[in-house]
Amino acid sequence: MILKPLSARYSKNNHAQCGMSHLAKIISTGLPQEGLRVKRTLFATALCLLFVSNTLSICQAPPAEAKSASKNSTKTEPVGTLLHPLVPKLDESSTAEAPVAPKGRFATPIQESLEYDINAIKPEGGEADQSSDNAAPQFAAPEKAKVDTLKPEPERISPELGKVDESSLTINEDTTLKGTIQIVADDTEYDQKKNTFLGTGNAVAIIAGQNSKLEADMILYDQNSELMDARGNVRIFRNGQLTTGSAFKFKVNSDEYLITNPDTEVQGTSIVARKAYGTDDGLTFKNGTMKMPKPIVVSSNIGYAPLNYQTDLMDKRMHPEAYIPDEASFKFSAKKMVYERYKDHDNLTVFGGRMMFGKLGVKLPKFTATVGQENNVTFPVTPYLGNNMMSGGLNVGPNFHRSLGKYGVLSYAPLLQFGGRKLTGRTTETNNYPGVGAQIGYQTKRLQAHLAYGSNSDLLIGDLKYKISRTARYQGGINRFMEDGLFGFRRARVLSEFVDTRSTNKVPFLASLMFRTAGGWAQDNPQLINLTPEYAKLFNKTTSVKNVSAFRFSESISASSHPLFKIGNEKYGLSSNLTGGLALRYYSTGDAMAMAQFGPNLEASADRFKFRVGYTQSAIRGESPFVFDQFIQGTRSAYVSGGFKVSKYLTLGGSVGYNFVDKLAYTKSMTAAIGPQDFKLLLSNDFITGNQRMGFDLIYGQQIPFNRLVLKGTPDHGRLGGI
């Protein structure tokens, strides 16, 4: 195999020196001793002329065709390799002095072409020729050769000296000794006085034993200070992670490094800063920004928003990117953030967070969040304003939240209770003195659990909901409103049941068909209807005044038709459909009841205004032993709900449901969404039950400025760059 030597720069005088070097080598091997002295002289002269001629052809520059071909090449392949430790050494037993390197180049052609195996070949020969400082070094006989003797160029290897080890001509990261630095570049230089290696043009540095690589336009390695300096288009690969920058400095012996203008992406999260300092513990960015791959969406009580705003909420959940405003109404910043990229949850800890609404700033305490491909951000504290899970009155206080696990959130709130009534049956009894209350809750993707208490009402309220499968769940509650199918939300003293809900949209003429099956145990308390006088009037209390306990089994079917007609579009349009349902219930007391209902609905949209109106005809057979699950809607009833967008900062809505038989309203509420597009405060009040709620809807997709961000790698590889 013939290898192309590196493009070394030699003067014309070196041609003769190169030939004399070969001649000295041949003479040192000796000639036959039985010939005459004249023949030996003539033979040596002929060999001299022959080798001078051959050496001139070998040492001359590559032909012009080869140069033009390399210029026309589309990609320049690295041809030089530096392997550290790589200080050139001579045979210590030899008296030859170290050769002097030409300015800016290596000492010898052999030193410049470092792709050759320095141990594989030991040529025969005598002592080195020391007649010229610029002559190529010679090699001792095999029995005297040292293992660190450099091998001659492959073109000068005779067949009897052996073959070239081709494995030494390529870079093998797997077999490189640990701690060895390998540098590859289009052009490589060694400065013997300064003991530095320089690689320019497509420079690549690799440290063996680590899954890392450094690329740059230029890489300079100083063996004295063990400092590596890379400049221009720096790219650092580490465990599949890419970091770019304009400059990179790495201290090998201390694992400290500096990146100028770093830009990296971790789990889809982009980080840009002015500088980054790395150690074994991680990489610290200074004065930069962080941008999430997906917008942050945080909301609560969105089901109590105005009718027309609920449509936006559903779309925002599906496509949050479409709802990010050009200019955010608030800005979020942090003094310090710690990003632990090896964690799948709670990977971001924020210190000194602040939300700025113009000149108004709201400080946030330390909190953790799960960010990356999935964002699960939990605000550490939010205001609470409501009736504390229907404990009565108005409860006010801070609501603290703490992230637990990947999707778990622990919430707790100390509250002040204003108003509220005890369960004495006297619906006019109120408490004019403020009391105390508290609430604690825990929530994951499958589990929801809450517990609340208010001193004015002296009422403990709790619930537990667990998702068993895609269709089945368990729900239980104490003095708590729970979902009850076609009957809406009902409040038992104790309820514990399993519910299975299945739906389909493949039935002809029907947009949806839903089946609900439930079974469990319940205990009644008629006193619970004394929320407000209006709410108590809706129940027939003569049915039962005792705390009845029984098992209850129910099956219900509800359906909604495709639009009977549809005119216009979503902004200006009118449509109508039919809804209906059937419910059957059986109790362990021997009681049973059946309910059926049917009616038309009409929905209209006119730019900022949207409303829905419907009429329901119902039929009831049998009765329930409980008070809490009576059908209070009436055999003939109607409802209307709507919303109006006053401005981009205010949307108002409300609903009214009326029982024509008892001539009573079974629902009456008002809702509002207040604030800019990316931060809405949601308020609602049900005048029949006295239920007040406050929620919010927040979306943030802008960059987050930070003073300092610590990016930690895997527990066993703290360094991001690894170089």
C-alpha distance (Angstrom), angle and dihedral (degrees) to the residues before:
residue distance angle dihedral
M1 . . .
I2 3.83 . .
L3 3.82 115.8 .
K4 3.78 123.1 -158.5
P5 3.80 110.3 -122.3
L6 3.81 119.5 -130.6
S7 3.77 115.8 -91.1
A8 3.80 95.6 -93.2
R9 3.79 118.8 -178.8
Y10 3.85 112.2 -126.2
S11 3.81 132.5 166.7
K12 3.80 123.5 -125.6
N13 3.82 90.8 -105.6
N14 3.77 89.1 64.3
H15 3.81 90.6 66.2
A16 3.79 91.7 71.8
Q17 3.76 91.8 42.4
C18 3.80 89.9 53.2
G19 3.82 91.5 51.7
M20 3.81 92.7 47.0
S21 3.76 88.5 51.2
H22 3.81 90.4 57.3
L23 3.78 91.6 44.1
A24 3.80 92.3 52.0
K25 3.77 88.8 50.7
I26 3.82 93.7 53.2
I27 3.78 94.1 44.9
S28 3.80 90.5 50.6
T29 3.82 90.4 58.3
G30 3.83 90.4 61.2
L31 3.86 135.6 -130.5
P32 3.83 131.7 -114.4
Q33 3.77 110.1 -65.9
E34 3.85 97.6 -151.2
G35 3.88 94.6 70.3
L36 3.78 124.6 94.0
R37 3.80 120.7 -93.1
V38 3.83 90.7 -116.2
K39 3.77 91.8 52.2
R40 3.81 89.9 48.5
T41 3.80 90.8 52.1
L42 3.82 93.7 48.1
F43 3.81 91.3 44.9
A44 3.81 91.9 50.4
T45 3.82 91.3 48.3
A46 3.81 91.5 51.4
L47 3.78 91.5 48.3
C48 3.78 89.0 49.0
L49 3.80 92.8 55.9
L50 3.79 92.5 43.0
F51 3.81 95.2 52.2
V52 3.81 93.8 43.5
S53 3.80 88.3 55.9
N54 3.82 93.2 47.3
T55 3.77 93.0 45.0
L56 3.79 92.7 53.3
S57 3.79 89.9 55.8
I58 3.81 92.2 47.0
C59 3.79 97.6 47.0
Q60 3.78 97.6 44.6
A61 3.85 121.2 103.7
P62 3.85 119.9 -89.3
P63 3.81 114.9 -84.1
A64 3.80 119.9 -89.9
E65 3.82 91.5 -109.0
A66 3.80 90.8 61.3
K67 3.82 91.3 49.7
S68 3.78 93.5 50.6
A69 3.79 90.9 46.9
S70 3.78 91.8 54.2
K71 3.80 91.3 49.6
N72 3.79 91.5 52.6
S73 3.81 92.2 49.5
T74 3.81 113.7 115.1
K75 3.80 95.2 -143.8
T76 3.77 129.4 31.2
E77 3.79 112.6 -136.6
P78 3.81 118.3 -147.3
V79 3.79 109.4 -107.4
G80 3.80 102.8 174.4
T81 3.78 127.7 72.7
L82 3.78 130.6 -168.3
L83 3.77 118.3 -164.7
H84 3.81 118.3 -168.3
P85 3.00 127.4 -115.6
L86 3.81 83.4 45.0
V87 3.84 108.2 141.5
P88 3.84 104.6 148.2
K89 3.81 111.6 -117.4
L90 3.83 134.0 -169.9
D91 3.78 129.3 -148.6
E92 3.79 104.7 -73.9
S93 3.81 89.8 -148.6
S94 3.80 91.4 56.9
T95 3.79 121.6 90.1
A96 3.79 91.9 -145.6
E97 3.78 116.1 119.6
A98 3.79 122.0 -127.8
P99 3.80 110.9 -86.9
V100 3.77 118.5 -111.2
A101 3.80 114.4 -116.3
P102 3.78 119.9 -130.6
K103 3.80 113.1 -110.9
G104 3.78 112.6 -72.6
R105 3.82 93.1 -3.9
F106 3.77 138.2 83.0
A107 3.79 122.1 -79.6
T108 3.81 93.9 -110.4
P109 3.77 139.7 8.3
I110 3.79 87.2 -108.3
Q111 3.81 92.6 55.0
E112 3.77 91.5 50.0
S113 3.79 93.8 51.9
L114 3.79 100.2 58.4
E115 3.78 97.0 169.1
Y116 3.78 92.7 94.8
D117 3.78 124.8 98.5
I118 3.79 106.8 -109.9
N119 3.80 93.9 -158.8
A120 3.80 105.3 38.6
I121 3.82 101.0 76.6
K122 3.82 129.4 46.4
P123 3.84 109.0 -179.9
E124 3.73 123.6 -153.7
G125 3.76 119.2 -112.5
G126 3.76 147.4 105.2
E127 3.77 133.0 -93.5
A128 3.78 122.3 -36.0
D129 3.76 119.1 -89.9
Q130 3.83 106.6 -115.5
S131 3.78 96.5 178.5
S132 3.78 93.6 109.3
D133 3.79 132.7 33.3
N134 3.78 90.5 -144.1
A135 3.80 96.6 48.0
A136 3.76 119.0 114.2
P137 3.83 111.5 -99.5
Q138 3.79 117.0 -105.6
F139 3.76 128.9 -138.0
A140 3.80 131.7 -120.6
A141 3.76 125.7 -127.3
P142 3.80 117.3 -75.4
E143 3.77 93.8 -100.6
K144 3.81 90.7 55.7
A145 3.82 100.2 38.3
K146 3.80 118.5 115.1
V147 3.77 123.1 -137.4
D148 3.81 91.5 -117.9
T149 3.82 94.1 55.0
L150 3.80 110.8 126.1
K151 3.81 116.6 -117.6
P152 3.83 120.1 -123.0
E153 3.76 121.5 -112.7
P154 3.81 113.4 -74.5
E155 3.84 92.7 -117.9
R156 3.82 89.1 68.3
I157 3.79 97.4 49.3
S158 3.79 114.1 111.9
P159 3.83 120.4 -147.0
E160 3.79 93.3 -108.8
L161 3.83 90.9 57.9
G162 3.81 92.7 67.1
K163 3.84 137.0 -112.6
V164 3.80 130.2 -58.0
D165 3.82 115.0 -101.7
E166 3.82 99.1 -121.9
S167 3.82 92.6 -164.4
S168 3.80 88.2 71.1
L169 3.80 91.5 60.3
T170 3.84 94.5 67.8
I171 3.79 133.4 57.4
N172 3.78 111.5 -110.3
E173 3.80 111.6 -173.9
D174 3.80 92.8 -173.2
T175 3.81 95.2 58.1
T176 3.81 98.4 39.0
L177 3.79 111.9 112.9
K178 3.81 115.4 -104.0
G179 3.77 111.7 -96.9
T180 3.81 93.2 24.0
I181 3.80 116.3 129.1
Q182 3.78 115.6 -144.3
I183 3.82 120.9 -165.1
V184 3.80 124.7 -171.0
A185 3.82 124.4 -177.9
D186 3.79 143.6 148.2
D187 3.80 88.7 -104.4
T188 3.81 126.1 20.8
E189 3.79 129.5 -173.9
Y190 3.79 135.2 -176.0
D191 3.79 121.7 -153.4
Q192 3.80 106.7 -156.7
K193 3.80 95.8 -169.1
K194 3.80 94.3 50.1
N195 3.82 93.2 32.3
T196 3.80 91.8 -133.7
F197 3.79 134.5 139.1
L198 3.80 120.5 -147.3
G199 3.80 125.6 -165.6
T200 3.81 119.3 -174.4
G201 3.79 130.3 -178.3
N202 3.82 119.1 31.3
A203 3.79 88.9 0.3
V204 3.81 116.6 -173.1
A205 3.82 127.4 -174.6
I206 3.79 123.7 -166.5
I207 3.78 129.8 -176.0
A208 3.78 111.0 -153.8
G209 3.78 119.0 -123.2
Q210 3.83 93.6 29.8
N211 3.76 129.7 91.4
S212 3.78 92.1 -127.2
K213 3.78 142.4 104.4
L214 3.81 136.5 -174.7
E215 3.80 123.6 -148.8
A216 3.80 126.8 -175.1
D217 3.79 143.7 141.9
M218 3.80 89.5 -104.9
I219 3.81 133.0 14.3
L220 3.81 122.3 -171.4
Y221 3.81 119.9 -171.6
D222 3.83 120.6 -168.0
Q223 3.80 110.9 -161.0
N224 3.80 93.3 -167.2
S225 3.80 96.2 58.6
E226 3.84 93.6 22.6
L227 3.79 88.4 -130.3
M228 3.81 122.9 148.1
D229 3.81 117.9 -158.9
A230 3.81 121.4 -171.0
R231 3.81 124.6 -175.8
G232 3.79 134.2 -171.8
N233 3.82 128.7 24.3
V234 3.78 93.2 4.8
R235 3.81 115.0 -165.9
I236 3.80 121.9 -176.6
F237 3.80 120.3 -167.4
R238 3.77 116.8 -164.8
N239 3.83 124.7 165.3
G240 3.80 91.2 -28.3
Q241 3.81 91.6 -45.4
L242 3.82 119.4 123.3
T243 3.81 122.2 -155.7
T244 3.78 122.1 179.1
G245 3.79 131.4 -165.8
S246 3.77 145.6 147.0
A247 3.82 97.4 -108.0
F248 3.80 138.9 12.4
K249 3.80 131.8 -166.1
F250 3.78 121.7 -173.4
K251 3.79 130.0 -175.3
V252 3.78 105.6 -152.8
N253 3.79 99.2 -163.0
S254 3.84 95.0 49.6
D255 3.84 102.1 31.7
E256 3.81 90.0 -127.5
Y257 3.77 120.6 138.6
L258 3.80 142.3 168.3
I259 3.80 127.7 -146.2
T260 3.80 120.1 -165.0
N261 3.83 117.8 -146.6
P262 3.82 93.5 -2.6
D263 3.79 121.9 -164.8
T264 3.79 120.9 -177.1
E265 3.80 141.0 155.4
V266 3.79 123.4 -139.9
Q267 3.82 119.5 -173.0
G268 3.79 88.3 -23.1
T269 3.81 93.0 -49.2
S270 3.82 113.5 122.5
I271 3.81 120.0 -143.2
V272 3.82 122.7 -168.6
A273 3.80 124.5 176.2
R274 3.80 143.2 154.3
K275 3.78 95.4 -113.4
A276 3.79 139.2 -0.7
Y277 3.80 127.1 -156.9
G278 3.79 118.6 -158.9
T279 3.79 133.3 -159.4
D280 3.79 136.5 155.0
D281 3.82 88.7 -80.5
G282 3.80 95.2 57.4
L283 3.77 146.1 -79.4
T284 3.81 119.7 -58.0
F285 3.81 117.8 -155.3
K286 3.81 119.9 -159.2
N287 3.82 126.6 -151.0
G288 3.79 102.1 -11.2
T289 3.77 145.7 119.0
M290 3.80 135.6 -105.2
K291 3.80 124.0 -152.0
M292 3.80 125.1 -167.7
P293 3.82 121.4 -136.1
K294 3.81 89.0 -129.3
P295 3.80 129.8 32.0
I296 3.78 118.8 -100.3
V297 3.82 111.8 -112.1
V298 3.80 119.3 -171.5
S299 3.82 121.8 172.1
S300 3.80 143.6 153.5
N301 3.81 134.9 -171.3
I302 3.81 91.5 8.7
G303 3.82 90.1 152.5
Y304 3.79 88.9 73.5
A305 3.80 96.1 58.7
P306 3.82 125.1 114.0
L307 3.81 115.4 -76.5
N308 3.80 97.2 -109.3
Y309 3.81 92.4 44.8
Q310 3.82 92.2 53.4
T311 3.81 88.9 67.8
D312 3.81 89.8 56.3
L313 3.79 90.5 48.7
M314 3.79 92.4 55.5
D315 3.80 92.5 48.0
K316 3.80 91.5 45.9
R317 3.79 90.3 56.1
M318 3.81 91.1 52.4
H319 3.83 98.9 40.1
P320 3.83 110.3 17.9
E321 3.83 93.2 163.3
A322 3.82 90.6 68.3
Y323 3.82 92.1 58.5
I324 3.80 99.5 52.7
P325 3.82 107.9 114.5
D326 3.78 121.4 -133.2
E327 3.77 89.6 -118.3
A328 3.80 118.6 31.3
S329 3.79 116.2 -131.3
F330 3.77 89.7 -141.4
K331 3.77 136.5 26.7
F332 3.75 129.9 -142.4
S333 3.80 122.9 -151.8
A334 3.78 138.1 165.9
K335 3.78 136.9 -156.8
K336 3.77 93.4 -147.4
M337 3.79 135.3 5.9
V338 3.80 128.8 -176.2
Y339 3.80 115.0 -155.0
E340 3.83 113.9 -167.6
R341 3.78 101.4 -169.0
Y342 3.80 95.1 -174.1
K343 3.83 90.6 66.6
D344 3.78 122.1 87.6
H345 3.81 92.6 -155.7
D346 3.80 137.9 22.9
N347 3.81 86.6 21.4
L348 3.82 96.1 145.8
T349 3.80 124.4 62.8
V350 3.80 117.2 -173.9
F351 3.80 123.9 -156.9
G352 3.79 122.8 -170.9
G353 3.80 95.7 6.6
R354 3.77 118.8 179.4
M355 3.81 135.1 -173.5
M356 3.79 113.6 -152.9
F357 3.80 120.6 -158.3
G358 3.77 98.6 -173.7
K359 3.80 104.5 -61.9
L360 3.80 92.5 -17.7
G361 3.80 111.9 95.4
V362 3.79 128.6 -166.4
K363 3.80 115.6 -160.6
L364 3.77 119.2 -142.0
P365 3.80 125.1 -155.4
K366 3.79 122.5 -128.1
F367 3.79 112.4 -63.2
T368 3.79 141.1 164.7
A369 3.79 128.8 -133.1
T370 3.79 140.6 179.7
V371 3.80 109.8 -120.6
G372 3.79 135.9 164.2
Q373 3.78 124.5 69.2
E374 3.81 88.2 -3.1
N375 3.77 119.5 36.1
N376 3.77 118.2 -152.0
V377 3.77 106.2 167.6
T378 3.80 120.2 175.5
F379 3.77 119.1 -165.9
P380 3.80 109.9 -133.5
V381 3.80 94.0 -135.5
T382 3.80 136.2 10.8
P383 3.80 130.9 173.8
Y384 3.82 117.9 -99.5
L385 3.77 121.2 -145.5
G386 3.81 119.5 163.8
N387 3.79 145.3 78.1
N388 3.81 95.8 -70.1
M389 3.81 100.3 -110.4
M390 3.82 91.6 -38.5
S391 3.80 96.5 -52.8
G392 3.79 86.4 136.8
G393 3.78 137.6 -105.3
L394 3.79 125.3 37.4
N395 3.82 118.5 -51.7
V396 3.81 121.7 -161.6
G397 3.79 131.0 -176.3
P398 3.81 147.5 98.8
N399 3.79 118.5 -61.7
F400 3.80 113.1 -149.1
H401 3.81 122.1 -156.7
R402 3.77 130.9 -166.1
S403 3.77 127.5 -174.9
L404 3.81 115.0 -126.1
G405 3.78 118.8 -176.1
K406 3.78 124.1 -25.6
Y407 3.80 97.5 -46.5
G408 3.79 104.8 4.6
V409 3.82 122.7 114.8
L410 3.80 125.4 -173.5
S411 3.83 114.9 -158.1
Y412 3.79 130.6 -175.3
A413 3.79 132.3 170.7
P414 3.83 133.0 -173.1
L415 3.80 106.3 -150.7
L416 3.79 144.6 -171.4
Q417 3.83 114.6 -136.4
F418 3.78 120.2 -147.1
G419 3.81 115.4 -170.3
G420 3.78 124.0 -14.8
R421 3.81 132.7 144.1
K422 3.76 136.0 -123.5
L423 3.81 123.1 -118.4
T424 3.82 96.1 -103.2
G425 3.77 98.7 123.1
R426 3.78 91.0 -112.7
T427 3.77 99.4 113.4
T428 3.81 93.5 -170.0
E429 3.78 95.0 60.6
T430 3.78 112.4 111.1
N431 3.76 136.9 168.0
N432 3.80 115.9 -128.0
Y433 3.80 94.7 -171.5
P434 3.80 121.5 84.4
G435 3.76 115.8 -110.8
V436 3.78 135.4 -171.8
G437 3.76 130.8 -102.5
A438 3.76 141.2 174.0
Q439 3.78 139.8 -163.0
I440 3.80 133.3 -166.0
G441 3.78 128.4 -178.9
Y442 3.78 143.8 169.2
Q443 3.79 125.4 -157.5
T444 3.81 137.1 -177.8
K445 3.80 133.1 158.7
R446 3.81 89.7 -82.4
L447 3.80 105.5 24.3
Q448 3.79 134.7 57.9
A449 3.79 122.4 176.8
H450 3.81 130.1 168.7
L451 3.80 137.2 173.3
A452 3.82 125.6 -173.5
Y453 3.78 139.5 172.7
G454 3.82 136.4 -172.9
S455 3.80 123.3 -168.4
N456 3.83 95.9 -151.8
S457 3.80 92.0 57.6
D458 3.82 93.5 30.2
L459 3.78 87.5 -143.1
L460 3.80 130.2 143.4
I461 3.80 114.3 -152.9
G462 3.77 127.9 -174.5
D463 3.79 142.9 159.4
L464 3.79 139.3 -172.4
K465 3.80 125.5 -164.7
Y466 3.78 124.6 177.6
K467 3.79 127.6 -179.7
I468 3.80 107.5 -137.5
S469 3.79 97.9 177.9
R470 3.78 140.2 -21.2
T471 3.82 91.1 -70.7
A472 3.83 105.5 18.5
R473 3.78 130.2 72.1
Y474 3.77 141.7 161.0
Q475 3.79 121.4 -127.3
G476 3.78 129.7 -176.7
G477 3.76 134.7 166.7
I478 3.79 146.2 176.1
N479 3.82 114.6 -145.5
R480 3.80 85.8 -22.4
F481 3.80 133.8 134.2
M482 3.82 108.1 -115.8
E483 3.82 132.4 -176.2
D484 3.82 110.9 -92.8
G485 3.80 107.2 -179.4
L486 3.81 115.8 -120.3
F487 3.81 89.6 0.8
G488 3.78 92.6 66.9
F489 3.83 117.6 -139.2
R490 3.82 117.9 -15.4
R491 3.80 132.3 -175.6
A492 3.80 120.2 -136.9
R493 3.77 128.2 178.1
V494 3.81 88.0 -121.7
L495 3.78 127.5 -1.0
S496 3.81 128.1 179.5
E497 3.79 118.9 168.4
F498 3.79 146.8 139.6
V499 3.78 118.3 -124.7
D500 3.80 129.7 -164.4
T501 3.80 118.4 -170.0
R502 3.80 124.1 -174.3
S503 3.78 129.7 174.6
T504 3.78 139.3 -177.9
N505 3.79 137.6 -174.3
K506 3.81 97.7 -164.0
V507 3.80 97.4 92.0
P508 3.83 112.7 108.6
F509 3.82 115.6 -105.1
L510 3.81 91.4 7.5
A511 3.78 126.0 103.9
S512 3.80 90.9 -163.0
L513 3.79 139.7 -0.4
M514 3.81 119.6 -168.0
F515 3.80 132.2 -171.0
R516 3.81 121.6 -162.1
T517 3.79 121.9 -169.1
A518 3.82 120.6 -177.5
G519 3.77 137.7 170.2
G520 3.78 134.1 172.2
W521 3.77 148.8 100.6
A522 3.79 128.6 -65.4
Q523 3.79 139.3 -178.2
D524 3.78 122.3 -156.2
N525 3.81 131.8 -140.4
P526 3.84 115.2 179.9
Q527 3.82 89.8 -164.4
L528 3.80 89.5 74.2
I529 3.80 91.5 73.9
N530 3.80 89.4 69.0
L531 3.78 93.5 91.3
T532 3.80 92.2 116.4
P533 3.80 133.0 -12.0
E534 3.82 90.1 -111.5
Y535 3.80 92.1 53.9
A536 3.84 94.0 47.6
K537 3.82 92.4 53.9
L538 3.81 90.8 62.8
F539 3.83 92.8 67.2
N540 3.80 128.9 75.2
K541 3.80 97.9 -132.7
T542 3.81 93.0 -178.1
T543 3.80 88.8 75.4
S544 3.79 92.0 75.3
V545 3.77 137.4 -13.7
K546 3.80 96.3 178.6
N547 3.78 130.0 91.3
V548 3.78 95.1 -107.4
S549 3.82 119.8 -167.1
A550 3.81 122.9 -162.5
F551 3.77 146.4 138.7
R552 3.77 114.7 -97.9
F553 3.81 129.7 -159.6
S554 3.78 122.4 -174.1
E555 3.79 141.0 175.7
S556 3.77 123.7 -170.1
I557 3.79 135.8 178.1
S558 3.79 124.1 -162.5
A559 3.79 128.9 -179.8
S560 3.79 140.2 -176.2
S561 3.79 124.4 -162.3
H562 3.77 129.7 -138.3
P563 3.82 113.1 -95.3
L564 3.78 111.8 -69.2
F565 3.78 86.1 -148.9
K566 3.78 135.9 -8.6
I567 3.79 125.8 -161.5
G568 3.79 127.8 -175.0
N569 3.80 124.7 -12.7
E570 3.79 139.6 -70.7
K571 3.80 93.3 -73.0
Y572 3.77 98.0 44.3
G573 3.77 113.8 15.6
L574 3.77 150.8 113.8
S575 3.80 129.3 -144.0
S576 3.79 139.5 166.3
N577 3.80 137.6 -162.5
L578 3.82 142.5 165.1
T579 3.81 128.0 -110.9
G580 3.77 131.8 -173.3
G581 3.76 145.5 152.9
L582 3.79 148.8 -171.0
A583 3.83 127.8 -145.0
L584 3.82 129.9 -171.9
R585 3.82 124.0 -172.4
Y586 3.76 135.3 -176.0
Y587 3.82 127.1 -172.7
S588 3.80 130.6 -159.4
T589 3.81 87.5 -123.6
G590 3.81 87.6 70.6
D591 3.81 94.5 -105.0
A592 3.80 122.5 128.5
M593 3.75 136.8 179.1
A594 3.81 139.5 -173.9
M595 3.77 130.2 -158.8
A596 3.79 131.7 -172.9
Q597 3.80 129.4 -178.5
F598 3.77 138.1 176.6
G599 3.79 137.0 172.6
P600 3.82 150.2 141.3
N601 3.81 126.8 -99.2
L602 3.78 132.2 -157.9
E603 3.81 126.6 -161.2
A604 3.81 125.7 -171.7
S605 3.80 134.4 -177.4
A606 3.78 126.6 -166.3
D607 3.80 111.1 172.9
R608 3.80 103.5 -82.0
F609 3.79 95.6 9.3
K610 3.80 127.7 76.0
F611 3.80 129.7 168.7
R612 3.80 140.2 169.0
V613 3.80 126.1 -156.7
G614 3.80 131.1 -179.0
Y615 3.76 144.8 170.6
T616 3.82 125.6 -144.9
Q617 3.79 129.7 -162.1
S618 3.81 111.8 -163.6
A619 3.80 138.5 -176.1
I620 3.83 126.1 -159.4
R621 3.83 127.3 -164.1
G622 3.80 124.1 -179.6
E623 3.77 126.0 1.1
S624 3.78 142.0 -106.6
P625 3.81 125.0 -116.9
F626 3.81 87.8 -139.2
V627 3.77 128.4 77.2
F628 3.82 96.4 -153.3
D629 3.84 96.4 64.2
Q630 3.80 99.6 46.7
F631 3.78 116.5 132.1
I632 3.84 102.9 -108.6
Q633 3.80 97.9 170.9
G634 3.81 94.1 84.6
T635 3.79 132.1 -133.5
R636 3.79 90.3 -83.9
S637 3.76 119.0 34.8
A638 3.78 143.7 144.7
Y639 3.76 136.9 -162.7
V640 3.80 138.7 -166.1
S641 3.79 128.7 -169.1
G642 3.78 131.6 173.0
G643 3.75 150.1 150.6
F644 3.79 137.6 -141.5
K645 3.79 126.4 -158.5
V646 3.79 103.5 -140.4
S647 3.82 92.6 179.3
K648 3.76 138.5 -30.2
Y649 3.80 87.0 -82.6
L650 3.82 98.9 47.8
T651 3.81 135.4 43.3
L652 3.81 121.2 172.7
G653 3.79 128.7 -164.0
G654 3.76 144.6 160.0
S655 3.79 146.6 166.3
V656 3.79 139.8 -140.6
G657 3.81 128.4 -164.8
Y658 3.82 118.9 -170.6
N659 3.84 132.1 -163.5
F660 3.83 107.1 -148.1
V661 3.83 93.8 -168.0
D662 3.83 98.0 54.1
K663 3.78 91.8 26.3
L664 3.78 91.3 -130.2
A665 3.79 134.5 126.3
Y666 3.81 109.5 -118.0
T667 3.80 92.5 -170.2
K668 3.79 133.9 20.6
S669 3.79 121.2 165.4
M670 3.77 143.7 155.0
T671 3.82 127.7 -152.9
A672 3.81 136.9 -174.0
A673 3.82 137.7 -172.8
I674 3.81 110.6 -156.5
G675 3.80 128.3 -175.7
P676 3.82 142.9 41.3
Q677 3.79 123.2 -42.6
D678 3.80 95.9 -90.5
F679 3.82 97.8 42.7
K680 3.80 119.2 40.1
L681 3.79 126.4 174.9
L682 3.83 110.7 -149.4
L683 3.81 120.3 -152.3
S684 3.81 128.5 179.2
N685 3.80 138.1 170.2
D686 3.82 128.2 -171.3
F687 3.78 107.1 -155.5
I688 3.82 93.8 -165.6
T689 3.80 99.0 53.7
G690 3.80 96.8 23.4
N691 3.80 90.6 -124.3
Q692 3.82 113.9 157.7
R693 3.77 122.8 -175.2
M694 3.76 137.2 -179.9
G695 3.79 123.4 -164.5
F696 3.79 140.2 155.2
D697 3.77 140.3 -143.9
L698 3.80 117.2 -150.4
I699 3.79 132.2 176.8
Y700 3.81 125.5 -179.3
G701 3.80 125.1 177.5
Q702 3.79 103.0 153.8
Q703 3.80 127.6 105.8
I704 3.80 117.7 -81.3
P705 3.82 113.2 -133.0
F706 3.81 116.8 -143.2
N707 3.77 137.1 -178.9
R708 3.78 92.8 -149.0
L709 3.78 134.4 8.0
V710 3.80 124.0 -175.9
L711 3.79 114.1 -155.6
K712 3.78 112.0 -162.7
G713 3.78 121.9 -163.1
T714 3.78 128.4 -155.0
P715 3.81 115.6 -40.6
D716 3.84 92.5 -105.3
H717 3.82 95.6 39.7
G718 3.77 109.1 43.4
R719 3.78 95.7 166.1
L720 3.78 116.9 88.9
G721 3.78 96.2 -159.8
G722 3.78 97.2 39.5
I723 3.79 88.9 -164.8
